[in-house]
C-alpha cells in the first residue's frame, strides 16, 4: 500500500471548476473584489443560539450564474429529494434516481474524480473497474442505511443527505421548537439557503489557541440557525448548529473526490480517531470521515459524515491586536434598494413594548403594487407576511408582532430587514446597527 499524503492537495489543484474566493483584509477591504465569491467571516460567534453577532450574511457576493449547468446544476437538482426531519421515511422516485445517476456520470468525467480513481486503484491497491467504482460511489454516498450509533437507531440515512443537504432533529408534534442541525457541510447549499433567508450565520467558531479571527478563503467554521418550513411555506421549527463548517468554493466533483478518498483510506485504517491529517493550499486540516455504525457496532459501507476541521497554518489566522475587538465593517456596500418597493424606515426598539415594532415600505414606482404574498424577513429568516396594495409614492407602516420564536423580530443590537416577492425573489435588503429606544431608523 502506498498512501500519498499529498493526494488531497492534488485533487484540490485539479479542481478547475471551483469558484475563486476572497475574504476581507485587516482594514475591511476585499483582498480580491473581482473573485467569484466574497466571503465575509466578520466576528467570532457568541456561542449560543440566541445571540447573533454577525450583522451581515456570510456570502456577500456569489457569481451564481455558474450554477446553471454542469455538476453544479446537477447537484442542486438533488437537494429537494430529501426530507429534513431525520426520522421521516424517504422513498426515491424514478426521476430522482435518474437525477442521481446523471450526477454520478458527470462526476466520473471530471479531473478530481479521475485522480481519486487512479489513487484508489493504484495507490491504495483496490483494483476495481470504472463501472464498479461508479457503483461503489452510489452505495457509499446515496444508498439508504440504518445507523446504530449509540442508543439512537436512525433509519433512512444517506451520506449525501447528511453532508450536502443537512438533517434536522426536532419534535414535529409540538413542544419546544428549537432543535439541532446534523451534518450540513456544503457551501452551495448554505449559500442558496442564506440567499432565501432560510439559514442565519451567527459568526465563526474556530477553536485555535490565541486566535480570534480566521481569514482563510478556503473554509469556514461557524455557528448557524436554520428555519424549517412545511410544504405550505410556513415555519415549523428553528434548529441550531453549535459548530460546523465546510470548504468554500470547491466544486461538487472536488468535494466528492476528497470524501471518497477519505472513505477508502478509512477502510484501510489510514485515519486516526476518524480523522485524516492533511495539508491543502498551505493550510492544515483534519478531514473528519465517519462511516456508518452497523447493528454489530462495526464500521459499515456507507459514509455517515465528512467535513474539514481547520487546524491553522498557511498564514490564514491573524492574531488579534491586544485590547482590540472585532473589526467593524461598513454596511452600506451590502444594502440593496433597487426594486419598485423599498424599505423606507423601521422602529426596532419602541419605547413601550405594547406599541410594537414596525417596518415602513414605500412604492417608488408609478403604478399600484399589490403586496399579497410578499413577505419581510429578519436576519434569521423569520417572516412577516404582507397584504394590501401600495399606491404610487405611498408609504405604509407594517407592524411586526412577535407571536412566537419563529415570528419576525427586529433586534435592538442590530439586524437585517429583507423584502421578498411571493416567488422568493429578494427586492430590498437593508441593515442597521444598534437601535436606541424609540429611535426611528431611516433608510432613504
C-alpha positions as CSV (number, residue, x, y, z in Angstrom):
1,X,0.0,0.0,0.0
2,X,1.4,3.4,-0.9
3,X,-0.7,6.1,0.8
4,X,0.0,9.6,-0.6
5,X,-0.2,12.4,2.0
6,X,-0.4,15.0,-0.8
7,X,-3.3,13.4,-2.7
8,X,-5.9,15.8,-1.2
9,X,-3.9,18.9,-2.3
10,X,-3.5,17.3,-5.8
11,X,-7.3,16.9,-6.0
12,X,-7.7,20.5,-5.0
13,X,-5.3,21.7,-7.6
14,X,-7.1,19.7,-10.3
15,X,-10.4,21.4,-9.5
16,X,-10.6,23.9,-12.4
17,X,-14.4,24.2,-11.8
18,X,-14.0,25.7,-8.4
19,X,-15.0,29.3,-7.5
20,X,-12.3,31.8,-6.7
21,X,-12.9,33.2,-3.1
22,X,-11.8,36.5,-1.4
23,X,-12.0,37.5,2.2
24,X,-11.5,40.9,3.7
25,X,-8.1,42.3,4.8
26,X,-7.4,43.8,8.2
27,X,-8.9,47.1,7.1
28,X,-12.1,45.6,5.9
29,X,-11.4,45.8,2.2
30,X,-11.8,42.8,-0.2
31,X,-8.4,41.2,-1.0
32,X,-9.8,40.5,-4.5
33,X,-13.0,42.3,-5.2
34,X,-13.4,40.5,-8.5
35,X,-13.4,37.0,-7.0
36,X,-16.4,34.7,-7.7
37,X,-17.2,34.6,-4.0
38,X,-16.8,37.4,-1.5
39,X,-16.7,35.6,1.9
40,X,-17.5,37.8,5.0
41,X,-16.2,35.9,8.1
42,X,-17.0,39.0,10.3
43,X,-16.6,38.0,14.0
44,X,-16.4,35.1,16.4
45,X,-19.9,33.8,17.4
46,X,-21.2,34.3,20.9
47,X,-21.7,30.6,21.5
48,X,-25.4,30.4,21.9
49,X,-28.4,30.2,19.7
50,X,-29.9,33.5,20.9
51,X,-27.1,35.9,20.1
52,X,-26.3,37.0,16.6
53,X,-23.0,39.0,16.4
54,X,-22.7,38.7,12.6
55,X,-24.8,41.5,11.3
56,X,-24.3,40.6,7.6
57,X,-24.6,37.4,5.5
58,X,-21.6,35.1,5.3
59,X,-21.8,35.2,1.5
60,X,-21.5,38.9,0.5
61,X,-21.5,38.0,-3.2
62,X,-21.5,34.8,-5.4
63,X,-21.4,34.6,-9.2
64,X,-24.2,32.1,-9.1
65,X,-24.8,32.2,-12.9
66,X,-22.3,29.4,-12.9
67,X,-24.8,27.2,-11.2
68,X,-26.8,27.0,-14.5
69,X,-25.2,23.9,-15.9
70,X,-22.7,21.1,-15.3
71,X,-22.1,19.4,-12.0
72,X,-23.4,22.4,-10.0
73,X,-26.8,22.3,-11.7
74,X,-27.0,18.5,-11.3
75,X,-26.1,18.9,-7.6
76,X,-28.7,21.5,-6.9
77,X,-31.4,19.2,-8.6
78,X,-30.8,16.7,-5.8
79,X,-31.3,19.0,-2.8
80,X,-35.1,18.8,-2.9
81,X,-35.2,15.0,-2.9
82,X,-34.6,14.8,0.8
83,X,-36.8,15.4,3.9
84,X,-35.1,17.5,6.6
85,X,-36.5,15.7,9.6
86,X,-34.1,12.8,10.2
87,X,-36.9,10.4,11.3
88,X,-39.1,10.8,8.2
89,X,-39.0,7.9,5.7
90,X,-37.7,8.7,2.2
91,X,-38.5,6.9,-1.0
92,X,-37.0,7.8,-4.3
93,X,-39.0,8.2,-7.5
94,X,-37.7,7.1,-10.9
95,X,-37.0,10.7,-11.7
96,X,-35.0,11.2,-8.6
97,X,-32.9,8.1,-9.2
98,X,-32.3,9.3,-12.7
99,X,-31.1,12.6,-11.3
100,X,-28.6,10.7,-9.1
101,X,-27.3,8.6,-12.0
102,X,-26.9,11.7,-14.2
103,X,-24.9,13.4,-11.4
104,X,-22.7,10.4,-10.8
105,X,-21.9,10.1,-14.5
106,X,-21.0,13.8,-14.7
107,X,-18.7,13.4,-11.7
108,X,-16.7,10.5,-13.1
109,X,-15.8,12.5,-16.2
110,X,-14.1,15.2,-14.1
111,X,-10.4,15.5,-13.3
112,X,-10.7,15.4,-9.5
113,X,-12.6,12.1,-9.7
114,X,-10.2,10.7,-12.2
115,X,-7.3,11.5,-9.8
116,X,-9.3,9.9,-7.0
117,X,-10.0,6.7,-9.0
118,X,-6.3,6.4,-10.0
119,X,-5.2,6.8,-6.4
120,X,-7.7,4.3,-5.1
121,X,-6.9,1.6,-7.7
122,X,-3.1,2.1,-7.8
123,X,-2.0,3.9,-4.6
124,X,-4.4,2.0,-2.3
125,X,-4.3,-1.1,-4.5
126,X,-8.0,-1.6,-4.8
127,X,-8.3,-2.9,-8.4
128,X,-11.9,-2.0,-9.5
129,X,-13.2,-1.1,-12.9
130,X,-14.8,2.2,-13.6
131,X,-18.2,0.6,-13.6
132,X,-17.5,-0.9,-10.2
133,X,-16.2,2.5,-9.0
134,X,-19.5,4.1,-10.1
135,X,-21.5,1.5,-8.2
136,X,-19.3,2.0,-5.1
137,X,-19.8,5.8,-5.1
138,X,-23.6,5.3,-5.4
139,X,-23.5,2.9,-2.4
140,X,-21.1,5.0,-0.3
141,X,-22.9,8.3,-0.8
142,X,-26.5,7.6,-1.8
143,X,-27.7,4.2,-0.7
144,X,-30.0,4.4,2.3
145,X,-28.9,2.7,5.5
146,X,-29.7,2.4,9.2
147,X,-27.2,3.9,11.6
148,X,-26.8,2.2,15.1
149,X,-24.6,4.7,16.7
150,X,-25.2,4.8,20.5
151,X,-28.7,4.1,21.7
152,X,-30.4,6.1,18.9
153,X,-31.2,4.0,15.9
154,X,-31.6,6.1,12.8
155,X,-33.3,4.8,9.7
156,X,-33.4,6.4,6.2
157,X,-29.8,7.7,6.5
158,X,-27.6,8.6,3.5
159,X,-24.2,10.2,3.3
160,X,-25.2,12.7,0.6
161,X,-28.2,13.9,2.6
162,X,-26.2,14.3,5.8
163,X,-23.2,16.0,4.2
164,X,-24.6,18.1,1.3
165,X,-28.2,18.8,2.4
166,X,-28.3,18.6,6.2
167,X,-30.7,16.9,8.6
168,X,-32.8,18.3,11.5
169,X,-33.5,16.8,14.8
170,X,-36.7,18.4,16.2
171,X,-40.1,17.5,17.6
172,X,-42.6,17.8,14.7
173,X,-45.6,17.2,17.0
174,X,-45.2,20.2,19.3
175,X,-43.2,21.1,22.4
176,X,-40.1,23.3,22.3
177,X,-39.4,24.3,18.8
178,X,-35.6,24.5,19.0
179,X,-33.8,21.5,17.5
180,X,-30.4,20.5,16.3
181,X,-28.8,20.6,12.9
182,X,-27.0,17.4,11.9
183,X,-24.5,17.5,9.1
184,X,-24.9,20.3,6.6
185,X,-21.4,20.6,5.2
186,X,-21.7,22.1,1.7
187,X,-21.2,25.8,0.8
188,X,-23.5,25.7,-2.2
189,X,-26.5,24.6,-0.1
190,X,-25.7,27.2,2.6
191,X,-25.4,30.0,0.1
192,X,-28.7,29.1,-1.6
193,X,-30.4,28.8,1.8
194,X,-28.9,32.1,3.1
195,X,-30.0,33.9,-0.1
196,X,-33.6,32.8,0.6
197,X,-33.4,33.7,4.3
198,X,-33.6,30.1,5.5
199,X,-30.3,30.0,7.4
200,X,-28.7,32.6,9.6
201,X,-24.9,32.9,10.0
202,X,-24.2,33.7,13.7
203,X,-20.4,34.1,13.4
204,X,-17.3,31.9,13.2
205,X,-16.5,29.2,15.7
206,X,-12.8,28.2,15.2
207,X,-11.0,26.6,18.1
208,X,-7.5,27.8,17.6
209,X,-5.4,28.9,20.6
210,X,-4.7,32.6,20.7
211,X,-6.7,33.3,17.5
212,X,-9.9,35.3,17.4
213,X,-10.4,35.5,13.7
214,X,-9.5,33.3,10.7
215,X,-9.2,34.8,7.2
216,X,-9.0,31.5,5.3
217,X,-10.8,31.8,2.0
218,X,-11.0,28.0,1.5
219,X,-13.0,27.1,4.6
220,X,-15.4,28.4,7.2
221,X,-16.2,27.0,10.7
222,X,-19.4,28.6,12.1
223,X,-22.5,28.7,14.2
224,X,-25.8,28.8,12.4
225,X,-29.5,28.5,12.7
226,X,-31.9,27.0,10.1
227,X,-35.6,27.8,9.7
228,X,-37.5,24.8,8.5
229,X,-40.8,25.2,6.6
230,X,-43.6,22.8,5.7
231,X,-44.9,22.3,2.2
232,X,-47.1,25.4,2.5
233,X,-44.1,27.5,3.3
234,X,-45.0,28.0,7.0
235,X,-42.1,27.8,9.5
236,X,-42.4,24.7,11.7
237,X,-39.1,24.7,13.6
238,X,-35.8,26.5,14.1
239,X,-32.7,24.4,14.6
240,X,-29.2,25.3,15.7
241,X,-25.7,24.1,15.0
242,X,-23.2,24.9,17.7
243,X,-20.2,24.2,15.5
244,X,-20.0,23.1,11.9
245,X,-18.4,24.0,8.6
246,X,-17.4,23.3,5.0
247,X,-14.9,24.1,2.3
248,X,-15.8,27.2,0.3
249,X,-15.7,27.5,-3.5
250,X,-15.0,23.8,-4.1
251,X,-16.9,22.1,-7.0
252,X,-19.2,19.1,-6.4
253,X,-16.6,16.8,-8.0
254,X,-13.8,18.1,-5.7
255,X,-16.0,17.6,-2.6
256,X,-16.9,14.1,-3.7
257,X,-13.3,13.2,-4.6
258,X,-12.0,14.4,-1.3
259,X,-14.7,12.5,0.7
260,X,-14.4,9.3,-1.4
261,X,-10.6,9.1,-1.0
262,X,-11.0,9.7,2.8
263,X,-13.6,6.9,2.9
264,X,-11.3,4.4,1.2
265,X,-8.4,5.5,3.4
266,X,-10.7,5.0,6.4
267,X,-11.5,1.4,5.2
268,X,-7.7,0.7,5.0
269,X,-7.1,2.1,8.6
270,X,-5.2,5.1,7.4
271,X,-7.2,7.5,9.6
272,X,-6.7,8.3,13.3
273,X,-9.8,8.8,15.5
274,X,-11.9,9.1,12.3
275,X,-9.6,11.9,11.0
276,X,-7.1,12.2,8.3
277,X,-4.5,15.0,8.9
278,X,-3.7,16.7,5.6
279,X,-2.3,20.0,4.2
280,X,-4.2,21.7,1.5
281,X,-3.0,25.0,-0.1
282,X,-0.7,25.6,2.9
283,X,-3.5,25.2,5.5
284,X,-3.6,22.2,7.9
285,X,-6.8,20.3,8.3
286,X,-8.3,17.2,9.9
287,X,-10.6,15.7,7.3
288,X,-13.3,14.1,9.5
289,X,-14.7,10.9,8.0
290,X,-17.3,8.9,9.8
291,X,-18.6,5.6,8.3
292,X,-21.9,4.2,9.4
293,X,-22.2,2.2,12.6
294,X,-23.8,-1.2,11.9
295,X,-26.0,-3.2,14.2
296,X,-22.9,-5.2,15.3
297,X,-21.3,-1.8,16.3
298,X,-18.8,-2.0,13.5
299,X,-18.0,0.4,10.7
300,X,-20.0,-0.2,7.6
301,X,-20.0,0.5,3.9
302,X,-21.6,4.0,3.8
303,X,-20.4,7.5,4.6
304,X,-22.1,8.9,7.7
305,X,-20.4,12.3,7.7
306,X,-17.5,14.1,6.1
307,X,-16.2,17.7,6.8
308,X,-13.0,19.7,7.3
309,X,-11.6,21.0,10.6
310,X,-9.1,23.8,10.1
311,X,-6.1,23.5,12.4
312,X,-4.2,26.6,11.4
313,X,-1.3,27.3,9.1
314,X,-1.0,29.0,5.7
315,X,-0.9,32.5,7.3
316,X,-4.7,32.4,7.4
317,X,-5.2,33.1,11.1
318,X,-4.2,36.6,12.1
319,X,-3.5,37.2,15.8
320,X,-5.8,39.8,17.4
321,X,-4.2,43.1,18.4
322,X,-4.0,43.5,22.2
323,X,-7.2,45.0,23.6
324,X,-8.9,45.2,20.2
325,X,-12.4,44.0,19.4
326,X,-13.9,42.7,16.2
327,X,-13.2,44.9,13.2
328,X,-16.3,47.0,12.2
329,X,-17.2,46.7,8.6
330,X,-19.2,49.2,6.5
331,X,-22.8,48.2,6.0
332,X,-23.5,50.4,3.0
333,X,-21.9,48.2,0.5
334,X,-24.4,45.4,1.1
335,X,-27.6,47.4,1.1
336,X,-30.0,46.7,-1.8
337,X,-32.9,49.1,-2.7
338,X,-33.3,48.6,-6.4
339,X,-36.9,47.4,-6.7
340,X,-40.2,49.2,-7.1
341,X,-40.8,48.9,-3.3
342,X,-38.1,50.0,-0.9
343,X,-37.7,49.8,2.9
344,X,-38.1,53.4,4.0
345,X,-37.8,53.2,7.8
346,X,-38.1,50.9,10.8
347,X,-38.6,51.1,14.5
348,X,-36.7,48.1,16.1
349,X,-36.8,49.3,19.7
350,X,-40.1,51.1,20.6
351,X,-40.4,53.0,23.9
352,X,-43.3,50.9,25.0
353,X,-43.3,47.2,24.1
354,X,-47.1,47.2,23.6
355,X,-46.7,49.8,20.8
356,X,-44.9,47.3,18.6
357,X,-42.0,47.3,16.2
358,X,-42.7,48.3,12.6
359,X,-41.2,48.4,9.1
360,X,-42.2,51.2,6.7
361,X,-42.3,50.4,2.9
362,X,-42.6,52.9,0.1
363,X,-43.8,52.4,-3.5
364,X,-41.3,54.4,-5.7
365,X,-42.9,53.3,-9.0
366,X,-45.7,55.0,-10.9
367,X,-48.2,52.1,-10.6
368,X,-50.0,50.5,-7.7
369,X,-48.3,47.3,-6.3
370,X,-50.3,44.5,-4.7
371,X,-48.3,43.1,-1.7
372,X,-50.4,40.0,-1.2
373,X,-47.9,37.1,-0.6
374,X,-44.9,39.4,-0.3
375,X,-43.0,39.0,2.9
376,X,-40.5,40.7,5.2
377,X,-37.7,38.8,6.9
378,X,-35.3,39.4,9.7
379,X,-31.6,38.2,9.7
380,X,-32.7,34.8,11.0
381,X,-35.1,34.4,8.0
382,X,-38.2,34.7,10.2
383,X,-41.1,36.0,8.1
384,X,-43.8,38.6,8.3
385,X,-46.4,38.0,5.5
386,X,-47.7,41.2,3.8
387,X,-51.0,42.1,2.3
388,X,-52.8,45.1,0.7
389,X,-51.8,47.5,-2.0
390,X,-49.3,50.4,-2.1
391,X,-50.3,53.3,-4.3
392,X,-47.6,55.2,-6.3
393,X,-45.4,57.1,-3.9
394,X,-47.3,55.8,-0.9
395,X,-45.5,54.9,2.4
396,X,-47.1,52.5,4.8
397,X,-46.0,51.0,8.2
398,X,-46.4,47.3,8.8
399,X,-46.5,46.2,12.4
400,X,-44.0,43.4,13.4
401,X,-45.6,41.3,16.2
402,X,-43.5,38.7,18.0
403,X,-46.1,36.0,18.5
404,X,-43.6,33.1,18.8
405,X,-39.9,32.4,18.5
406,X,-40.5,31.8,14.8
407,X,-42.1,35.2,14.2
408,X,-40.1,38.1,12.6
409,X,-38.2,40.1,15.2
410,X,-36.2,43.3,14.9
411,X,-33.2,43.0,17.2
412,X,-32.2,46.1,19.2
413,X,-28.5,45.4,18.8
414,X,-28.5,45.5,15.0
415,X,-30.0,43.4,12.2
416,X,-31.2,43.0,8.7
417,X,-34.6,43.5,7.0
418,X,-35.3,41.8,3.7
419,X,-38.3,42.3,1.4
420,X,-39.3,39.4,-0.9
421,X,-41.8,38.7,-3.6
422,X,-44.0,35.6,-3.3
423,X,-41.7,33.6,-5.6
424,X,-38.8,34.2,-3.2
425,X,-37.0,36.9,-5.2
426,X,-35.4,39.5,-3.0
427,X,-36.5,43.1,-3.7
428,X,-34.8,45.0,-0.9
429,X,-32.2,44.3,1.8
430,X,-31.1,46.9,4.5
431,X,-29.0,46.6,7.6
432,X,-28.9,48.7,10.8
433,X,-26.7,48.9,13.8
434,X,-27.8,49.3,17.5
435,X,-31.2,50.9,17.7
436,X,-31.9,53.4,20.5
437,X,-35.1,53.2,22.4
438,X,-37.9,55.0,20.4
439,X,-35.5,55.8,17.6
440,X,-36.8,55.5,14.0
441,X,-34.1,54.3,11.6
442,X,-34.4,55.9,8.1
443,X,-33.0,54.0,5.1
444,X,-33.8,56.6,2.4
